[in-house]
């Protein structure tokens, strides 16, 4: 395999990991003290998916992200802040 392919793949996983961490932080803050069961029901996802998302162990799909943000009445920019802090 070429070095270019390896570099691109490495960057992709680095970005994905960063986005997963940002979403995990956001979702933990949104849940607050609400029990997993109740918050998962509000979002329309399973408790186990919520737990994995909060720990950054699961990547959210765009379809599920749209569902969650709609139910929380949030926008993508509320979750994914730019590196420059804009």
Buried (B, 14 or more C-beta within 10 A) or exposed (E): EEEEEEEEEEEEEEEEEEBBEBBBEBBBEBBEEEEBEEBBBBBEBEBEBBEBBBEBEBBBEEEBBEBBBEEBEEEEEEBEEEEEEE
